[in-house]
């Protein structure tokens, strides 16, 4: 009998996701600056909560995440009933595509947008539609022009990964108000905590019925290894997403650590302050070596080189010295390296090495 086992349409179009490299063969003193992780780690409150949770590993977790949702709501002034928690914000993105997009539907995102948007669209059988940016910045006019009667979801990260750039609230509002009636605007706020005084678009969301926001504990909170995210939106949409959310998608340890983390804003504030200081220093240091970057609002810098060949050569040069950054050719930025803002020692080390590379390249 001839086998005709095939996956759903779109699945085989998904390229396997490649995370940031963490090891270099033959090098022991490695500094990882490839995954936008918090160099200061998790706060002590979150670590203590995680340890305590280890004594109840035999217990099933709460299915409705009430305590964590209430802690998130209290911190941000939200309605806890409209908060949904997931395995990183990635899972919320998948929920949205699974629930609101399918064959014949379109999912929009920008040309240098987070790769998970395309993956989640294809996984749902929808058509991913990529629109141009303007000098590595989200272009609202291009997004609006890209919408059709088939558009169901429009994703923007603000600040964006991997560019680090962001657009203002007026532009986000113009985008939301200009979308077709059947479309949802998804504001990916993975890096929102790195922008002083920024609400991630919550004020805009509260005034509209077509916006959903996603957030994560992986970046500023330093919980990337636990994979915890959350979303917020109109009650009707969150109700739909909860219908496809697995009842035990987050463990007791995840829930406990995230709740402690959201209550420990002192750690987030320290992380943001140090990131702001070292981000400015690193951008200036690289510029002095002839490596420009756009103004970043996140915890990384997108360093631009003269050509893809120079970017690849610099990446190789850095790896030999135990410095791991991220090539971003898959984001249509082959001439760039994304460099996480580490602690002061790491920033000085990578800036010095890039200076050495440029001096050698020009010699």
N, C-alpha and C positions, 0 to 999 in steps of 0.2 A: 504493500500500500504506500502510495506517495504521501509524504508528510507535507502538510500545508500550514504548519504552525507559524504564525507571523504576529508581531506586536502591533499595537494600535498605530494608525498613521501619525507620523511626526516623531515617534520615539527614536527611530534610527537616525534622524537628523540631528539629534542631540550629541554634541561632542562631550566626552567625559570631562567633568570639571577638574581643573588642575589647581590645587591649593598652593599657597606660598611654600617654596622650598625651605627646609629647616636644617639640612645637613649638607656638608661638602666633604666628599671623599678625601681622606688624607689630611683634613684640617680639624683640629680639636677646639681651638679657641674661636668659636663661631658666634657672631652677632646676627640674630635674625631680625631683619627689617623688611620682611616681605609680606606680612599678613595684617598689618595695621593693628597689632596687639598693643595693649596698654603696658608700657615697660615697667610700670610700678605694680603690676599684678592686681589681684583683688584686694579689697579692703579687709581689715582684720575681722570686722563684724560678719562679713560674708563667709570668711574662712572658718570662723568659729561655728557658725550656723551649719555649714557643710559637715564639720566634724561631728556635731551633735546628731545630725540626721543619720550618720552612719550606724547609730545604735538601733535604728528602726528600718533597716534594709529589707526586712521580711514583711513589712507592711505595705499594702497597696496605697498609692497616693490618693489625695482628694481629687475627685473628678471635675469639680467646677472651679478650682483654683481661687476660691473666695478670698482667702487671706491675702494672697499676692495681688489679686485684682484690686482689693480695697486699699492696699498699701500704695499701689501705682496711682489709683484715683486720688488718694489723699495728697500725694506728692504733687500732682499736676492739676488738681482741682477738677477732676473728671467724674462722670457717672460710672461707677464700678460695673454696672450692668452692661455697659457698652465697651468694656475691655475684654479682649480675648488674648489668651496666652498660647505660645507655640514653641516648637523646637527651633529656636532662633527666629528672626523675622523671616527667614527663608520659608518656613512652613506656612506662615501667614500669606506670603506671596503665592505659594502653591494652592492654598485654600481658595484664594480669590480667583485664580485662573480656573481651578476645578469647578467652582460654583458658578462663575459668570462668563466663561469663555469656552468655546468648543468648536467643532468643525464648522467652517463658514464664518467664524468670528475673527476679529482682528485685535491684536494686543500691541499698542504703541509704546515705544521707548526711544531714547536718543542714541545716536551713533556710538557714543562713548559711555553708555549707561551700563549698570551692573549686569553681568552675564546671566544672573539667575532669572531675569525677566524673560529672556528668550527661551531658556530651558523650561520654565514653568508653562509658558504659552504652548510650546511644542508638546509637552507632556499631556496637556489638556486637549490636544488635537486642534488648537487654534492656530492662526497664522500670525507669526511675529512680524511686525512692521517697524522698521528702523528709520528714524528721521534725522536730518542733519543737525549739528550743533553750530553755534557761531563762535569760532575761536575757542573751542572747548568749553563753552557755556551753553546751558539749556536755552533753546530758541523757542519761545512760546508760539510765535507766528508759524514756525515750521511744524510744530506739533498740531496746531489747529488746522493747518492746511492738509496735514496727513490724515485727519479724521474722515471717516466715511460712515455710511449707514450701518456698516458692519463692525465699527469700533465699539468694543465693550470695556476695555481697560486701557488706561494711560498711566504708565509708570514714570515718575521722576524721582531721583535721589537728590536731596537738597540738605546739605552739601552732597555733591556727586562723587562717586567712586568710579574711575580712578583719577578724575581731574582735580578734585578738591574745590571746585568752583561752586557757587550757588547763586540763585536768583532771589530777588526780594519779594515780600508779601504781596505787593501790588501786582506783580507779574504772575504769581501763583493764583491770585484771585481772578485775574483776566483769563488764565487758562481754564480754571474751573468753570467760570461763567460762560465760556465760549464752547464748551464741549457739547456734542449732541446729547439729546435727552437720555439715551440708553447707556451712556458711558460713565464709568467710575474713574475718578482721578485718585491714584494711589501715591501718597507722599511718603517716600522711604526716608525716614529720619535716623538712619543708623549712626550718623555722625553729628546729630543735632546737639548733643551735650557739649561738643567742642566749640560751640558758638555761644558766647556770653549773652544771656538774656533772650535766647531764641526758644520759642515754644514748639518748633517743628511744624507749625501750621495749624496748631490746635484752635486758635481763635477763628481762623477762616473756616475750619471744619465745623465748628459749632453753629455757624451761620448758614450752612449748606447741607443738602442731602445727598451730594454726589462725591464726597471726599472720604477716603479712608487713610489713616496714617499708620505706618509700621515703625516700630522701634526695637532696639536690641540691648541686651546686657553684655554683649560680646566685646564692645569697644571701650568706652570710658569707664564702665563698671569693672572691666578686667575679668569677665566670666566667659571668655570665648571657649574655653574647654568644656563648659557645661551646656552650651547651646540653649539659650533662653531668649525669647523675644515676645513682643506683644503688639497688639493692634488696637485701634480705636476708630469708631465710625458710627454712622447712624444705626440705631437699634435694629432696624429691619435687616440691614446687611450683616451685622454681627450675629444675629439670630441664624441667618442662613449659614454662615461660616461654622458656627458651633454644631450644626447638624452633621457636618462631615469631619469635624475634629474628633480624633480618637479620644475616648474617655480618660485614658491613662497616658496621654502624650508627654506629660512632664512627671518626673520622679519626685519623691519626697525631698531628695537632696537638692534638686534643681529649684523647687519651690521655696525651700527654706533659705537657700543661699541668695536667691533673687530678692526675696522679701527683705532680708537683712541688708542687702546691697542698696535697695532703693531708699531705705531709711537712713543710710550712711552717706548723706550728701557732702559731708566734709571730704570724703575720699574723692568723690567726683570733682569737687571744686579744686582740690589740690592737683588732681590729674590734668584738669583743664588749664589751670594756671601754668603748670610746668610745660605742658604741650605748647601753649601759646608762646611762651618765652623761647623754647628751643626751636620751634617751627620758624620763628622770625630769624633766629640766629642762623639756622641751617640754610634757609633760603638766601640770606645775604652772603653767607660763606660760599655757597655754590655759584652765586652770581659773580662773585669776585674771581672765581675760577673759569668764568665764561660759560656757565651752565645756567640758563634762565629757567624760571618756573612761573606759572600763574599764581596769583594770590590764593593760597589755600585756606579753607575754612575748616579743615578736617585734621586728622592726626597723621598726615602724610604729605609729601611734596611730590609733584609730578615734574621730574627733572627732564628738560628737553635737550637733545643733542643734535648735531648737525645732520645726522643720517642714521638709518637703522644699523648700519655697520659700526658706527662709532658707539651707539648705545650698547650693542652686543659686545663689543670689545671692552667697554667699560665694565659691563656686567661680569665678564670673565676675569678681568683684572681685580675686581672687588672680591669675587669668590676665592681667588687664590690667596687673598688676605683675610679670609674668614668672614667676609661681609656679604650677607645675602639680601639682595633687594629684589624687586619684581619687574621682569620684562613684561610689557603690556601690549605686545603686538596683537594679541587676540582681541584687544579693545580698539583696534585700528589706530594704535599709537606706537608704531614700530620704532620710532626714533626717541622714545621716552623710557625712563625708568621711574617706577613708583617707589619712593623711599619712605618707610615709616619713620615718624619722628620718635626716636628712642630717648633714653635718658641722656644727660649731658655728655658722658663718656662716649656713648655710641655715636652721637651726632658729631662730636669732634673727630672721632676715628674715621667715619665715613667721609666727612668733608675733606680731611687730610688726604685720604686715599684717592678721592676724585681729583684733588689738586695735583697729586703725583701723576695720575693717569693723564691729565690734560697737559701737564708739563712735558711728559714723555712723548705724547702724541704730537706736540708742536715742535719738539726738538728736532 
